[in-house]
C-alpha cells in the first residue's frame, strides 16, 4: 500500500480490506486503538527485526 500512496492517505478501511480482516470492533480494534498505534507497532516490529539481524554481526552504533 505504501508503494501506491502516501502513508497519510491510507485509512483503516483500506488497510483492513487489503489484509482481509474485519475492522469493526472485532479484529483491528482488538489489537490497535487507531491507525497511529498500528503504524508505531509496525515500525517497531521491523526495527527489532533489523536489530536481530545485525546483532550477530557485532554491529556497533
N, CA, C and O atoms as a Tinker XYZ file with bonds, in Angstrom:
   244  protein
     1  N      0.815000   -1.184000    0.000000    73     2
     2  CA     0.000000    0.000000    0.000000    64     1     3
     3  C      0.864000    1.254000    0.000000    63     2     4     5
     4  O      0.536000    2.240000   -0.661000    81     3
     5  N      1.965000    1.215000    0.741000    73     3     6
     6  CA     2.833000    2.394000    0.825000    64     5     7
     7  C      3.535000    2.680000   -0.497000    63     6     8     9
     8  O      3.976000    3.806000   -0.727000    81     7
     9  N      3.644000    1.692000   -1.358000    73     7    10
    10  CA     4.254000    1.920000   -2.665000    64     9    11
    11  C      3.296000    2.641000   -3.599000    63    10    12    13
    12  O      3.730000    3.272000   -4.563000    81    11
    13  N      1.987000    2.556000   -3.323000    73    11    14
    14  CA     0.986000    3.140000   -4.196000    64    13    15
    15  C      0.520000    4.523000   -3.757000    63    14    16    17
    16  O      0.079000    5.321000   -4.584000    81    15
    17  N      0.618000    4.813000   -2.446000    73    15    18
    18  CA     0.136000    6.104000   -1.953000    64    17    19
    19  C      0.833000    6.478000   -0.650000    63    18    20    21
    20  O      1.373000    5.608000    0.034000    81    19
    21  N      0.827000    7.756000   -0.301000    73    19    22
    22  CA     1.479000    8.194000    0.945000    64    21    23
    23  C      0.765000    7.637000    2.172000    63    22    24    25
    24  O     -0.433000    7.354000    2.145000    81    23
    25  N      1.528000    7.491000    3.234000    73    23    26
    26  CA     1.005000    6.921000    4.482000    64    25    27
    27  C     -0.218000    7.671000    4.985000    63    26    28    29
    28  O     -1.171000    7.046000    5.450000    81    27
    29  N     -0.212000    8.980000    4.903000    73    27    30
    30  CA    -1.324000    9.763000    5.447000    64    29    31
    31  C     -2.625000    9.573000    4.662000    63    30    32    33
    32  O     -3.687000    9.998000    5.116000    81    31
    33  N     -2.550000    8.948000    3.505000    73    31    34
    34  CA    -3.745000    8.703000    2.698000    64    33    35
    35  C     -4.362000    7.319000    2.961000    63    34    36    37
    36  O     -5.464000    7.033000    2.494000    81    35
    37  N     -3.654000    6.470000    3.704000    73    35    38
    38  CA    -4.140000    5.114000    3.975000    64    37    39
    39  C     -5.089000    5.155000    5.169000    63    38    40    41
    40  O     -4.757000    5.698000    6.223000    81    39
    41  N     -6.259000    4.579000    4.992000    73    39    42
    42  CA    -7.263000    4.552000    6.059000    64    41    43
    43  C     -7.346000    3.147000    6.664000    63    42    44    45
    44  O     -6.849000    2.178000    6.089000    81    43
    45  N     -7.982000    3.059000    7.830000    73    43    46
    46  CA    -8.183000    1.753000    8.452000    64    45    47
    47  C     -9.009000    0.870000    7.530000    63    46    48    49
    48  O     -8.733000   -0.323000    7.398000    81    47
    49  N    -10.011000    1.443000    6.899000    73    47    50
    50  CA   -10.850000    0.668000    5.982000    64    49    51
    51  C    -10.010000    0.089000    4.838000    63    50    52    53
    52  O    -10.169000   -1.082000    4.493000    81    51
    53  N     -9.141000    0.875000    4.261000    73    51    54
    54  CA    -8.286000    0.398000    3.176000    64    53    55
    55  C     -7.345000   -0.699000    3.668000    63    54    56    57
    56  O     -7.157000   -1.712000    2.994000    81    55
    57  N     -6.762000   -0.495000    4.833000    73    55    58
    58  CA    -5.826000   -1.456000    5.403000    64    57    59
    59  C     -6.503000   -2.788000    5.689000    63    58    60    61
    60  O     -5.986000   -3.844000    5.324000    81    59
    61  N     -7.658000   -2.737000    6.342000    73    59    62
    62  CA    -8.335000   -3.980000    6.703000    64    61    63
    63  C     -8.891000   -4.696000    5.482000    63    62    64    65
    64  O     -8.936000   -5.926000    5.460000    81    63
    65  N     -9.311000   -3.959000    4.474000    73    63    66
    66  CA    -9.802000   -4.589000    3.241000    64    65    67
    67  C     -8.657000   -5.312000    2.537000    63    66    68    69
    68  O     -8.822000   -6.441000    2.075000    81    67
    69  N     -7.505000   -4.665000    2.457000    73    67    70
    70  CA    -6.343000   -5.270000    1.820000    64    69    71
    71  C     -5.871000   -6.505000    2.587000    63    70    72    73
    72  O     -5.486000   -7.507000    1.985000    81    71
    73  N     -5.904000   -6.425000    3.915000    73    71    74
    74  CA    -5.462000   -7.546000    4.750000    64    73    75
    75  C     -6.549000   -8.595000    4.942000    63    74    76    77
    76  O     -6.308000   -9.643000    5.541000    81    75
    77  N     -7.743000   -8.311000    4.435000    73    75    78
    78  CA    -8.880000   -9.223000    4.546000    64    77    79
    79  C     -9.217000   -9.545000    6.015000    63    78    80    81
    80  O     -9.414000  -10.701000    6.388000    81    79
    81  N     -9.277000   -8.478000    6.832000    73    79    82
    82  CA    -9.689000   -8.642000    8.229000    64    81    83
    83  C    -10.869000   -7.726000    8.512000    63    82    84    85
    84  O    -11.119000   -6.771000    7.777000    81    83
    85  N    -11.579000   -8.022000    9.569000    73    83    86
    86  CA   -12.749000   -7.247000    9.953000    64    85    87
    87  C    -12.305000   -6.048000   10.777000    63    86    88    89
    88  O    -11.537000   -6.204000   11.726000    81    87
    89  N    -12.771000   -4.864000   10.431000    73    87    90
    90  CA   -12.321000   -3.661000   11.151000    64    89    91
    91  C    -13.234000   -3.279000   12.286000    63    90    92    93
    92  O    -12.771000   -2.636000   13.228000    81    91
    93  N    -14.479000   -3.625000   12.259000    73    91    94
    94  CA   -15.464000   -3.108000   13.205000    64    93    95
    95  C    -15.398000   -3.865000   14.528000    63    94    96    97
    96  O    -16.057000   -4.890000   14.704000    81    95
    97  N    -14.600000   -3.351000   15.446000    73    95    98
    98  CA   -14.528000   -3.851000   16.828000    64    97    99
    99  C    -14.247000   -5.338000   16.958000    63    98   100   101
   100  O    -14.457000   -5.907000   18.030000    81    99
   101  N    -13.786000   -5.972000   15.913000    73    99   102
   102  CA   -13.539000   -7.402000   16.032000    64   101   103
   103  C    -12.050000   -7.685000   15.961000    63   102   104   105
   104  O    -11.464000   -8.143000   16.942000    81   103
   105  N    -11.438000   -7.426000   14.845000    73   103   106
   106  CA   -10.039000   -7.777000   14.691000    64   105   107
   107  C     -9.109000   -6.588000   14.877000    63   106   108   109
   108  O     -8.284000   -6.585000   15.790000    81   107
   109  N     -9.232000   -5.593000   14.035000    73   107   110
   110  CA    -8.308000   -4.454000   14.096000    64   109   111
   111  C     -8.359000   -3.776000   15.457000    63   110   112   113
   112  O     -7.318000   -3.568000   16.081000    81   111
   113  N     -9.547000   -3.432000   15.922000    73   111   114
   114  CA    -9.665000   -2.678000   17.171000    64   113   115
   115  C     -9.432000   -3.527000   18.419000    63   114   116   117
   116  O     -9.328000   -2.978000   19.516000    81   115
   117  N     -9.349000   -4.844000   18.281000    73   115   118
   118  CA    -8.940000   -5.678000   19.409000    64   117   119
   119  C     -7.445000   -5.546000   19.660000    63   118   120   121
   120  O     -6.966000   -5.825000   20.759000    81   119
   121  N     -6.712000   -5.122000   18.642000    73   119   122
   122  CA    -5.259000   -5.044000   18.750000    64   121   123
   123  C     -4.719000   -3.612000   18.763000    63   122   124   125
   124  O     -3.671000   -3.345000   19.352000    81   123
   125  N     -5.434000   -2.702000   18.117000    73   123   126
   126  CA    -4.962000   -1.314000   17.998000    64   125   127
   127  C     -6.101000   -0.356000   18.283000    63   126   128   129
   128  O     -7.248000   -0.612000   17.917000    81   127
   129  N     -5.777000    0.755000   18.944000    73   127   130
   130  CA    -6.790000    1.766000   19.217000    64   129   131
   131  C     -7.063000    2.638000   18.001000    63   130   132   133
   132  O     -8.178000    3.126000   17.814000    81   131
   133  N     -6.028000    2.832000   17.169000    73   131   134
   134  CA    -6.173000    3.687000   15.992000    64   133   135
   135  C     -5.054000    3.390000   15.007000    63   134   136   137
   136  O     -4.198000    2.545000   15.268000    81   135
   137  N     -5.062000    4.068000   13.901000    73   135   138
   138  CA    -4.077000    3.828000   12.849000    64   137   139
   139  C     -2.675000    4.262000   13.284000    63   138   140   141
   140  O     -1.688000    3.637000   12.895000    81   139
   141  N     -2.579000    5.304000   14.070000    73   139   142
   142  CA    -1.265000    5.761000   14.557000    64   141   143
   143  C     -0.612000    4.696000   15.434000    63   142   144   145
   144  O      0.595000    4.475000   15.334000    81   143
   145  N     -1.377000    4.043000   16.277000    73   143   146
   146  CA    -0.835000    2.985000   17.120000    64   145   147
   147  C     -0.379000    1.800000   16.257000    63   146   148   149
   148  O      0.659000    1.197000   16.527000    81   147
   149  N     -1.150000    1.473000   15.229000    73   147   150
   150  CA    -0.750000    0.418000   14.302000    64   149   151
   151  C      0.579000    0.766000   13.641000    63   150   152   153
   152  O      1.479000   -0.071000   13.580000    81   151
   153  N      0.707000    1.996000   13.147000    73   151   154
   154  CA     1.954000    2.420000   12.494000    64   153   155
   155  C      3.137000    2.290000   13.444000    63   154   156   157
   156  O      4.199000    1.809000   13.051000    81   155
   157  N      2.959000    2.713000   14.679000    73   155   158
   158  CA     4.041000    2.626000   15.657000    64   157   159
   159  C      4.491000    1.200000   15.900000    63   158   160   161
   160  O      5.691000    0.928000   15.947000    81   159
   161  N      3.556000    0.296000   16.053000    73   159   162
   162  CA     3.907000   -1.104000   16.289000    64   161   163
   163  C      4.494000   -1.748000   15.039000    63   162   164   165
   164  O      5.391000   -2.586000   15.138000    81   163
   165  N      4.001000   -1.368000   13.872000    73   163   166
   166  CA     4.537000   -1.875000   12.613000    64   165   167
   167  C      6.008000   -1.489000   12.465000    63   166   168   169
   168  O      6.850000   -2.321000   12.126000    81   167
   169  N      6.301000   -0.218000   12.724000    73   167   170
   170  CA     7.679000    0.269000   12.612000    64   169   171
   171  C      8.563000   -0.396000   13.662000    63   170   172   173
   172  O      9.681000   -0.807000   13.349000    81   171
   173  N      8.088000   -0.508000   14.892000    73   171   174
   174  CA     8.878000   -1.138000   15.951000    64   173   175
   175  C      9.198000   -2.592000   15.609000    63   174   176   177
   176  O     10.308000   -3.062000   15.857000    81   175
   177  N      8.238000   -3.293000   15.048000    73   175   178
   178  CA     8.445000   -4.689000   14.656000    64   177   179
   179  C      9.631000   -4.800000   13.701000    63   178   180   181
   180  O     10.499000   -5.655000   13.880000    81   179
   181  N      9.667000   -3.932000   12.686000    73   179   182
   182  CA    10.747000   -4.017000   11.712000    64   181   183
   183  C     12.070000   -3.487000   12.238000    63   182   184   185
   184  O     13.126000   -3.932000   11.787000    81   183
   185  N     12.047000   -2.564000   13.162000    73   183   186
   186  CA    13.297000   -2.120000   13.809000    64   185   187
   187  C     13.887000   -3.272000   14.608000    63   186   188   189
   188  O     15.095000   -3.503000   14.560000    81   187
   189  N     13.044000   -3.998000   15.345000    73   187   190
   190  CA    13.541000   -5.133000   16.131000    64   189   191
   191  C     14.051000   -6.258000   15.236000    63   190   192   193
   192  O     15.030000   -6.921000   15.580000    81   191
   193  N     13.407000   -6.481000   14.102000    73   191   194
   194  CA    13.909000   -7.487000   13.159000    64   193   195
   195  C     15.270000   -7.084000   12.619000    63   194   196   197
   196  O     16.165000   -7.922000   12.505000    81   195
   197  N     15.437000   -5.813000   12.287000    73   195   198
   198  CA    16.720000   -5.326000   11.802000    64   197   199
   199  C     17.790000   -5.470000   12.879000    63   198   200   201
   200  O     18.913000   -5.880000   12.586000    81   199
   201  N     17.454000   -5.138000   14.113000    73   199   202
   202  CA    18.390000   -5.290000   15.224000    64   201   203
   203  C     18.798000   -6.750000   15.385000    63   202   204   205
   204  O     19.976000   -7.053000   15.575000    81   203
   205  N     17.817000   -7.658000   15.309000    73   203   206
   206  CA    18.107000   -9.090000   15.422000    64   205   207
   207  C     19.026000   -9.578000   14.322000    63   206   208   209
   208  O     19.853000  -10.461000   14.549000    81   207
   209  N     18.891000   -9.019000   13.142000    73   207   210
   210  CA    19.764000   -9.374000   12.026000    64   209   211
   211  C     21.179000   -8.864000   12.255000    63   210   212   213
   212  O     22.155000   -9.556000   11.964000    81   211
   213  N     21.282000   -7.643000   12.781000    73   211   214
   214  CA    22.591000   -7.011000   12.916000    64   213   215
   215  C     23.356000   -7.448000   14.171000    63   214   216   217
   216  O     24.585000   -7.376000   14.195000    81   215
   217  N     22.662000   -7.890000   15.189000    73   215   218
   218  CA    23.321000   -8.248000   16.449000    64   217   219
   219  C     24.410000   -9.317000   16.268000    63   218   220   221
   220  O     25.512000   -9.145000   16.788000    81   219
   221  N     24.136000  -10.408000   15.551000    73   219   222
   222  CA    25.206000  -11.405000   15.373000    64   221   223
   223  C     26.410000  -10.882000   14.597000    63   222   224   225
   224  O     27.489000  -11.471000   14.656000    81   223
   225  N     26.235000   -9.795000   13.879000    73   223   226
   226  CA    27.331000   -9.210000   13.105000    64   225   227
   227  C     28.204000   -8.310000   13.966000    63   226   228   229
   228  O     29.181000   -7.738000   13.481000    81   227
   229  N     27.851000   -8.182000   15.254000    73   227   230
   230  CA    28.557000   -7.307000   16.198000    64   229   231
   231  C     28.638000   -5.881000   15.687000    63   230   232   233
   232  O     29.670000   -5.221000   15.804000    81   231
   233  N     27.530000   -5.415000   15.115000    73   231   234
   234  CA    27.455000   -4.059000   14.582000    64   233   235
   235  C     27.460000   -3.058000   15.734000    63   234   236   237
   236  O     26.672000   -3.177000   16.672000    81   235
   237  N     28.342000   -2.083000   15.658000    73   235   238
   238  CA    28.434000   -1.047000   16.702000    64   237   239
   239  C     27.862000    0.259000   16.168000    63   238   240   241
   240  O     28.166000    0.662000   15.045000    81   239
   241  N     27.028000    0.925000   16.976000    73   239   242
   242  CA    26.470000    2.205000   16.553000    64   241   243
   243  C     27.425000    3.322000   16.903000    63   242   244
   244  O     27.139000    4.488000   16.629000    81   243
